[in-house]
Amino acid sequence: MQLRRLELRDVRSYERAKVTFPPGASLLIGANAQGKTNLLEAIQRAAAGSSHRVAGDGPLVRMGADLGVIRCEIETDTGRRRRLELEFGTGRRTRTRVDGQEVRRAADAIGVLRAVLFAPEDLAIIRGDPGERRRYLDELLGQRRPAFAAMRADYDRTLKQRNQLLRRARALGGQAATAAGDTIAAWTEQLITLGSQLLAARLAAVTTLRPPVDRCYRDLADRPEPIGLVYRSSTGVDVERIAPVGDNGVPPVAPLAAALEDAYAAVADEERHRGMTLVGPHRDDLDLSIGGLPAKGYASHGEAWSLALSLKLATFAVLAEVGDRPLVLLDDVFAELDTTRRSRLARACHGFDQVLVTAAVEEDVPLEGHRIDVTIAERVSTLVPREEVAEP
C-alpha cells in the first residue's frame, strides 16, 4: 500500500498543505517546530482511528479554526485507488468518508489506510502503564482485522454502562437494589461475551508477534538476549495455558469466557462497594522482558528504544501477513540511535514499499530517498521533493 497524496486543512500548524509522496523513502527535513510530526500524526490518525499524541480530535484543529480536514489518496497493493477523508472540530462528531461515502462508524474506516508509526512517545509501551501496552495491541488488531475495532468499541460502551450501574447501585436498597443487580448481571453477561472475544484476539496477536519481535530486536540491537512477551490477565488465570492458540491461529473462546465469569463472581461484592468493574481486558497487561528481566524496570535507555522500535517493526510483519503491506512512519528515530543501529534500521527500511522519515538533521539519516523540506514558508503551499524544486 502507498499513500500517494496527503492534504490538510486547518490541522495543527497547517492552514493548507498538500504533499505528494513517491514510492520508497521520503525524508521530511526541517528544524524542530516546523510541522514534520504534524504530518505523520495526521496520517496515523487516518489509519489507526486515533492520534498517538492526544486522546481526541479537538486538539488537531489549528488554533483559531473551527474545522480540520485530512484527505488521503491511497493506492492498494492491487493498484486500486481509494480516498479517505476526515472532518473534525472541537465539540462535534468526526465525519469520516471512504471513497466519497460517509461511514456509519469511524471504526469502519480503520484499515483503509494501513500504517505503522514509531515516535518517541512509543517508549511508553516499554516504560508506561499497562494502558499503553493494551493500546499497542489493540491498534495492531484494529488494522489487521477491521472488525476488531468495532468489537473493542462495543466492549468500551458496555463497560461504561456497567460502571454507571455499579455506581448508582451503591446508594440503593431493597427491591431497587435487587432490580439493579439483575440489570448489572445482564450487562456482565454481555461484557463476558465481548471480553472473551477481545481476549482471544489479543492472545492470538501476542503469539503471532513473538517471533518477529525477537528477530527484529536481534537484528537491530545485535544482542543475543531473547525477548519475552507474556499476556497477564486481570482474572489471575494463566489464560495462555487454558486457551492455547490452535492451528487456526486463534485460541478457544469458551475457557476464556469461563475464566471471566468466575472472576466476576469472585469480585462481585467489591465491585458493588467500589462502583467500578475490576476485571476484564481493560485491566490486563503485556509483560515485556529482555533476557528474562522485566523491560520496564531493567532495560537501559538504548535497550528500551530498541525494544519499542522492534515491536513496531514486528507490527509491520504481522500486518503484511494479512492484506495490504502498510506504509511505515518514523518520527525523529535515527537521531536517538547510535551509528550501528542507524545503519541496521536503514537496512530494514529497504524492505518497506513506502517509508516516511522525519529528521531535524539530514545527516542523521543514512537512507537514500526523496528529500522534502518542511518550512514555515511552505505550509500554505504544496510540499514537493527537493529534487523537483527548480534551481534559481
C-alpha positions as CSV (number, residue, x, y, z in Angstrom):
1,M,0.0,0.0,0.0
2,Q,1.1,3.5,-0.7
3,L,0.0,6.9,0.3
4,R,0.0,8.9,-2.9
5,R,-1.2,12.3,-1.6
6,L,-2.0,13.9,1.7
7,E,-4.0,17.1,2.0
8,L,-4.5,19.0,5.2
9,R,-6.8,22.0,6.0
10,D,-6.6,23.7,9.4
11,V,-4.8,20.8,11.0
12,R,-2.3,21.6,13.8
13,S,0.2,24.1,12.4
14,Y,-1.0,23.8,8.8
15,E,-3.6,26.2,7.3
16,R,-3.2,24.4,4.0
17,A,-0.8,21.7,2.9
18,K,-0.6,19.2,0.0
19,V,2.0,16.6,-0.1
20,T,2.6,14.1,-2.9
21,F,4.6,11.1,-1.7
22,P,6.5,8.9,-4.2
23,P,7.2,5.2,-3.6
24,G,10.2,4.2,-1.5
25,A,11.7,6.5,1.2
26,S,10.7,10.1,1.7
27,L,12.7,12.2,4.2
28,L,10.8,15.2,5.8
29,I,13.7,17.5,6.8
30,G,13.3,20.7,8.9
31,A,14.2,22.3,12.2
32,N,12.1,21.5,15.3
33,A,8.6,23.0,15.5
34,Q,8.3,23.2,11.7
35,G,5.4,20.7,11.4
36,K,7.1,17.4,10.5
37,T,5.5,15.4,13.2
38,N,2.1,17.0,12.5
39,L,2.2,15.4,9.0
40,L,2.8,11.9,10.4
41,E,0.2,12.4,13.1
42,A,-2.4,13.2,10.5
43,I,-1.5,10.1,8.6
44,Q,-1.6,8.0,11.8
45,R,-5.0,9.4,12.8
46,A,-6.4,8.5,9.4
47,A,-5.0,5.0,9.5
48,A,-5.5,3.9,13.1
49,G,-8.5,6.0,14.2
50,S,-6.6,8.0,16.8
51,S,-3.6,10.2,17.3
52,H,-0.6,9.0,19.1
53,R,-0.3,12.3,20.9
54,V,-3.8,13.2,22.1
55,A,-6.9,11.4,23.1
56,G,-9.5,13.2,21.0
57,D,-9.7,15.0,17.6
58,G,-10.2,18.5,19.1
59,P,-6.5,19.4,19.6
60,L,-5.8,18.5,16.0
61,V,-7.7,21.6,14.8
62,R,-5.5,24.6,14.0
63,M,-5.7,27.3,16.6
64,G,-8.4,29.8,15.6
65,A,-10.1,27.4,13.1
66,D,-13.4,25.6,13.6
67,L,-12.9,22.6,11.4
68,G,-10.0,20.4,10.5
69,V,-9.8,18.2,7.4
70,I,-7.5,15.3,6.5
71,R,-7.7,13.9,3.0
72,C,-5.7,10.8,1.8
73,E,-5.3,9.3,-1.6
74,I,-4.2,5.7,-1.4
75,E,-3.1,3.0,-3.8
76,T,-3.6,-0.6,-2.6
77,D,-1.2,-3.4,-3.4
78,T,-3.5,-4.5,-6.2
79,G,-3.5,-1.0,-7.8
80,R,-6.9,0.1,-6.6
81,R,-7.2,3.9,-5.9
82,R,-9.0,4.8,-2.7
83,R,-9.9,8.0,-0.8
84,L,-10.2,8.6,2.9
85,E,-11.4,11.9,4.3
86,L,-11.9,13.1,7.9
87,E,-13.6,16.3,9.1
88,F,-13.4,17.1,12.8
89,G,-13.8,20.0,15.2
90,T,-13.9,20.8,18.8
91,G,-17.2,19.6,20.4
92,R,-18.5,18.0,17.2
93,R,-18.7,14.4,15.9
94,T,-15.9,13.5,13.5
95,R,-17.2,12.7,10.0
96,T,-15.4,10.0,8.0
97,R,-15.8,9.3,4.3
98,V,-14.4,6.4,2.4
99,D,-14.3,6.6,-1.4
100,G,-16.8,9.6,-1.1
101,Q,-19.3,7.7,1.1
102,E,-19.8,8.6,4.7
103,V,-19.3,5.6,7.0
104,R,-21.7,5.0,9.9
105,R,-19.0,4.4,12.5
106,A,-15.4,5.7,12.5
107,A,-14.2,2.1,13.2
108,D,-15.5,1.1,9.8
109,A,-12.7,3.2,8.2
110,I,-9.8,1.7,10.1
111,G,-7.7,-0.4,7.8
112,V,-8.5,1.5,4.6
113,L,-5.1,3.1,5.1
114,R,-2.6,0.9,6.9
115,A,0.4,2.5,8.6
116,V,2.9,1.6,11.3
117,L,4.2,4.7,13.2
118,F,7.2,4.8,15.5
119,A,7.6,8.0,17.5
120,P,9.4,9.0,20.7
121,E,6.1,8.6,22.6
122,D,6.2,4.9,21.9
123,L,8.8,4.5,24.7
124,A,5.7,4.5,26.9
125,I,5.0,1.0,25.6
126,I,8.1,-0.2,27.5
127,R,8.1,2.2,30.5
128,G,4.5,3.4,30.8
129,D,1.4,2.0,32.4
130,P,-0.5,-1.1,31.2
131,G,-2.9,1.0,29.1
132,E,0.0,1.9,26.7
133,R,0.6,-1.8,26.0
134,R,-3.1,-2.6,25.6
135,R,-3.4,0.3,23.2
136,Y,-0.4,-1.1,21.2
137,L,-2.1,-4.5,20.8
138,D,-5.5,-3.1,20.0
139,E,-4.2,-0.7,17.3
140,L,-2.4,-3.6,15.7
141,L,-5.5,-5.8,15.8
142,G,-7.7,-2.9,14.5
143,Q,-5.6,-2.6,11.4
144,R,-5.1,-6.3,10.9
145,R,-8.8,-7.2,11.4
146,P,-11.0,-4.1,10.9
147,A,-13.9,-5.8,12.7
148,F,-11.8,-5.8,15.9
149,A,-12.1,-2.0,16.2
150,A,-15.9,-2.2,16.2
151,M,-15.8,-5.0,18.7
152,R,-13.5,-3.0,21.0
153,A,-15.8,0.0,20.7
154,D,-18.8,-2.3,21.7
155,Y,-16.8,-3.5,24.7
156,D,-16.0,0.0,25.8
157,R,-19.6,1.1,25.6
158,T,-20.8,-2.0,27.6
159,L,-18.1,-1.4,30.2
160,K,-19.2,2.3,30.5
161,Q,-22.9,1.2,31.0
162,R,-21.9,-1.4,33.6
163,N,-19.8,1.1,35.6
164,Q,-22.6,3.6,35.6
165,L,-25.0,1.0,37.1
166,L,-22.4,-0.1,39.7
167,R,-22.0,3.5,40.8
168,R,-25.8,4.0,41.1
169,A,-26.4,0.7,42.8
170,R,-24.2,1.7,45.8
171,A,-26.9,4.1,47.0
172,L,-29.8,1.6,46.5
173,G,-31.5,-0.8,48.9
174,G,-34.4,-3.2,49.0
175,Q,-36.2,-4.0,45.7
176,A,-34.4,-1.3,43.9
177,A,-31.1,-2.9,44.8
178,T,-32.4,-6.3,43.6
179,A,-33.6,-4.8,40.3
180,A,-30.2,-3.1,39.8
181,G,-28.5,-6.4,40.5
182,D,-30.5,-8.1,37.8
183,T,-29.6,-5.3,35.3
184,I,-25.9,-5.5,36.2
185,A,-26.0,-9.3,35.7
186,A,-27.3,-8.7,32.2
187,W,-24.5,-6.2,31.4
188,T,-22.0,-8.6,33.0
189,E,-23.1,-11.4,30.6
190,Q,-22.6,-9.0,27.6
191,L,-19.2,-8.0,28.9
192,I,-18.1,-11.6,29.3
193,T,-19.2,-12.3,25.7
194,L,-17.3,-9.3,24.3
195,G,-14.4,-9.6,26.7
196,S,-13.6,-13.2,25.9
197,Q,-13.6,-12.4,22.2
198,L,-11.3,-9.4,22.8
199,L,-9.1,-11.5,25.0
200,A,-8.8,-14.3,22.3
201,A,-7.8,-11.7,19.7
202,R,-5.1,-10.3,21.9
203,L,-3.7,-13.7,22.7
204,A,-3.5,-14.5,19.0
205,A,-1.7,-11.3,18.4
206,V,0.8,-11.9,21.2
207,T,1.5,-15.4,19.8
208,T,2.0,-14.0,16.3
209,L,4.2,-11.2,17.5
210,R,6.7,-13.2,19.5
211,P,9.0,-14.5,16.6
212,P,9.2,-11.2,14.7
213,V,9.8,-9.1,17.8
214,D,12.6,-11.4,18.9
215,R,14.1,-11.4,15.4
216,C,13.8,-7.6,14.9
217,Y,15.5,-6.9,18.3
218,R,18.4,-9.2,17.5
219,D,18.8,-7.6,14.0
220,L,18.6,-4.1,15.3
221,A,20.5,-4.3,18.6
222,D,22.8,-7.1,17.6
223,R,22.3,-8.6,21.1
224,P,21.7,-12.3,22.0
225,E,19.2,-11.8,24.8
226,P,15.8,-13.3,24.0
227,I,12.7,-11.1,24.1
228,G,9.7,-12.3,26.1
229,L,6.0,-11.3,25.6
230,V,3.6,-12.7,28.2
231,Y,-0.1,-11.7,28.4
232,R,-1.3,-11.1,32.0
233,S,-5.0,-11.3,32.6
234,S,-6.7,-9.4,35.4
235,T,-8.6,-12.7,36.2
236,G,-5.4,-14.0,37.8
237,V,-5.6,-17.1,35.5
238,D,-2.8,-18.1,33.1
239,V,-5.0,-17.5,30.0
240,E,-2.4,-18.7,27.6
241,R,-2.3,-22.0,29.3
242,I,-6.1,-22.6,29.5
243,A,-6.7,-21.3,25.9
244,P,-3.7,-22.1,23.8
245,V,-3.7,-20.8,20.2
246,G,-4.7,-23.6,17.8
247,D,-3.7,-24.4,14.3
248,N,-6.2,-21.8,13.0
249,G,-4.2,-19.1,14.8
250,V,-7.0,-18.4,17.3
251,P,-7.4,-19.6,20.9
252,P,-10.8,-21.1,22.0
253,V,-13.2,-18.6,23.5
254,A,-15.1,-20.8,25.9
255,P,-12.4,-21.2,28.6
256,L,-11.7,-17.5,28.5
257,A,-15.4,-16.7,29.0
258,A,-15.5,-19.2,31.9
259,A,-12.4,-17.5,33.5
260,L,-14.0,-14.1,33.2
261,E,-17.3,-15.4,34.6
262,D,-15.5,-16.9,37.7
263,A,-13.5,-13.7,38.2
264,Y,-16.6,-11.5,38.1
265,A,-18.3,-13.8,40.7
266,A,-15.3,-13.6,42.9
267,V,-15.2,-9.7,42.9
268,A,-18.9,-9.0,42.8
269,D,-19.1,-7.6,46.4
270,E,-16.0,-5.5,46.0
271,E,-17.3,-4.1,42.6
272,R,-20.6,-3.1,44.3
273,H,-18.7,-1.4,47.1
274,R,-16.3,0.5,44.8
275,G,-18.7,1.1,42.0
276,M,-16.5,0.0,39.2
277,T,-15.6,-3.0,37.1
278,L,-12.4,-4.6,38.4
279,V,-11.9,-7.5,36.0
280,G,-11.6,-7.7,32.2
281,P,-9.4,-7.0,29.2
282,H,-9.5,-3.2,30.1
283,R,-7.3,-4.1,33.1
284,D,-4.9,-6.6,31.5
285,D,-1.2,-6.1,30.8
286,L,1.5,-7.4,28.4
287,D,4.8,-8.3,30.2
288,L,7.9,-7.5,28.1
289,S,11.2,-8.9,29.1
290,I,14.8,-8.8,27.7
291,G,16.9,-11.8,28.7
292,G,14.4,-12.8,31.3
293,L,14.4,-9.5,33.1
294,P,11.4,-7.1,33.0
295,A,12.0,-4.5,30.4
296,K,10.1,-1.8,32.3
297,G,12.4,-1.9,35.3
298,Y,15.7,-3.1,34.0
299,A,16.1,-2.0,30.3
300,S,18.6,0.7,29.6
301,H,17.6,3.7,27.5
302,G,19.1,2.1,24.4
303,E,17.5,-1.2,25.1
304,A,14.1,0.4,25.7
305,W,14.4,2.3,22.3
306,S,15.5,-0.9,20.5
307,L,12.6,-3.0,22.0
308,A,10.0,-0.3,21.3
309,L,11.2,0.0,17.7
310,S,11.3,-3.8,17.4
311,L,7.7,-4.0,18.5
312,K,6.7,-1.6,15.7
313,L,8.9,-3.3,13.0
314,A,7.2,-6.6,14.1
315,T,3.9,-4.9,13.7
316,F,4.7,-4.3,10.0
317,A,5.5,-8.0,9.6
318,V,2.2,-9.1,11.3
319,L,0.1,-6.7,9.3
320,A,1.8,-7.6,6.0
321,E,0.7,-11.2,6.5
322,V,-3.0,-10.3,6.0
323,G,-4.0,-7.7,3.4
324,D,-2.0,-4.7,2.1
325,R,1.5,-4.1,3.2
326,P,1.4,-0.9,5.4
327,L,3.5,2.2,5.0
328,V,6.0,3.0,7.7
329,L,6.3,6.3,9.6
330,L,9.5,7.0,11.6
331,D,9.4,10.2,13.6
332,D,12.8,11.5,14.7
333,V,14.0,8.0,15.3
334,F,17.5,8.0,13.7
335,A,18.8,10.8,16.0
336,E,18.2,8.6,19.1
337,L,20.2,5.7,17.7
338,D,24.0,5.0,17.6
339,T,25.7,4.6,14.3
340,T,25.3,0.8,14.2
341,R,21.6,0.9,15.0
342,R,21.1,3.6,12.4
343,S,22.6,1.6,9.7
344,R,20.6,-1.5,10.7
345,L,17.4,0.4,10.7
346,A,18.2,1.9,7.3
347,R,18.8,-1.6,6.0
348,A,15.4,-2.6,7.4
349,C,13.8,0.3,5.6
350,H,14.8,-1.1,2.3
351,G,12.2,-3.8,2.8
352,F,9.3,-1.4,3.0
353,D,7.3,-0.3,0.0
354,Q,7.0,3.2,1.4
355,V,8.6,4.8,4.4
356,L,8.3,8.4,5.6
357,V,11.1,9.7,7.9
358,T,11.3,12.9,9.8
359,A,14.6,14.4,10.9
360,A,15.9,17.8,12.0
361,V,19.4,16.9,10.8
362,E,19.6,15.3,7.4
363,E,23.0,13.7,8.1
364,D,21.4,11.6,10.9
365,V,19.5,9.5,8.3
366,P,21.7,7.2,6.3
367,L,18.9,6.5,3.9
368,E,18.6,7.3,0.2
369,G,15.3,8.8,-0.9
370,H,13.3,11.9,-1.8
371,R,14.0,14.9,0.4
372,I,11.1,17.2,1.3
373,D,11.9,20.4,3.1
374,V,9.3,21.3,5.7
375,T,9.5,25.1,6.4
376,I,7.1,27.7,7.7
377,A,7.1,29.4,4.3
378,E,5.8,26.2,2.6
379,R,3.0,25.5,5.0
380,V,0.4,27.1,2.8
381,S,1.6,25.6,-0.5
382,T,2.4,22.2,-2.0
383,L,5.3,20.4,-0.4
384,V,7.4,18.6,-3.1
385,P,10.6,16.5,-3.1
386,R,13.6,18.8,-3.1
387,E,14.9,17.5,-6.4
388,E,11.7,18.7,-8.1
389,V,12.2,22.3,-7.0
390,A,13.7,24.4,-9.8
391,E,17.0,25.9,-9.1
392,P,17.1,29.8,-9.1
